[in-house]
């Protein structure tokens, strides 16, 4: 029994979906046209190294609490930096749309708005994953605080595995649903901070789809 408890104490969630998500975010940042991107082209490389090193360290030394804290801090900082950059790029997109020149085509506006929208979904999924119940390791080891979201599996214990816990893909779906439906779907927010963050994500998504993407499609149509 003691061996089993010791094994459970060291359980951790695989990080490869998170790594793929971060790489996708960095790729989209680099893919933005120069007139839309407000930071130098080398910036995503620096951000990538800074955020991926702690995550790799967690994968190699899962039980180390120190690396888990570093990973959490770096992931939250990554969210703040990318979201601020996303908002700045969205503002630049609106400016380019209102003052369109021959150097900014409708196709560039459309592809840039898609990149901003996808980055919005991915970065918020990282935040939700790291925030809910104290983070992934706290959830998998039942050591977390009260939940920020109520998943339907929690009320259907007979239809899921006994040790089911939300993992990254569940938060990715939550973020995608929030950005597309502009409301809750099957996952219910339980705390004020969860509701405020979902409102912020929905607002960014709505502005990107309605203001920028619709205008870009109109330009392409003409």
C-alpha positions, 0 to 999 in steps of 0.5 A, a space after each residue: 500500500 505504501 508503494 502505491 501511495 508513493 507512486 500516486 504522489 509522483 503522478 504527473 500529466 504528460 506535457 507533449 500537448 502543451 508543447 505542441 500548443 506553444 509551438 503552434 502559438 510561436 509559429 503563428 506569431 512568426 507567420 504574421 506579416 511584417 506590417 501586422 506583427 509589432 515585435 521583431 521576428 526573433 522575439 518568438 524564438 526567445 519566448 519559446 526557449 524561455 517557456 519550453 525549458 521549464 516544461 521540458 524540465 518538468 517532463 524530465 524531473 516530474 516530482 520536483 516541486 521547484 520546476 512545477 512552480 517555475 513552469 506555472 509562473 512561466 506559463 502565466 507570463 507566457 499567457 500575459 505576453 502573448 495576449 497583450 501582443 495579440 491585442 496589439 496585433 488586433 489593434 494593428 489589424 483594425 488600423 490596417 483595415 481602416 487605412 488599407 494601402 496597396 501593401 496590405 491585401 485582403 488576403 493578408 488581413 484574412 490570414 492575420 485575423 485567423 492567426 490572431 483568433 487561433 492564438 487567442 484560443 490556444 493561449 487561453 487554453 494554456 491559462 485554463 489548464 494551469 489555473 484550474 484547481 492549482 494546476 495539472 499536478 494538483 488535479 491529478 494528485 487530488 491536492 488542488 483547491 476548489 475547481 474553477 470549472 465544472 466538467 460534465 464527467 464530474 456528474 457522470 462517474 458511472 460513465 468515466 474512469 474512476 480516476 478521471 481528471 480534466 487534462 489539457 485537451 479538455 481545457 483546449 475544448 473549453 477555450 475553443 467553445 468559448 471562442 466560437 459559441 461566445 458562451 458556455 457549452 458543456 463546461 460551467 464556470 464556478 468562480 468569478 475569475 473563470 467567468 471574467 476570463 471567458 468574457 475576455 476571450 469571447 470579446 477578443 474572438 468576437 472582435 476578430 471575427 466580426 470586425 476584421 475577418 468580415 472586412 477582409 472577406 468583403 475586400 476579397 469579394 470586391 
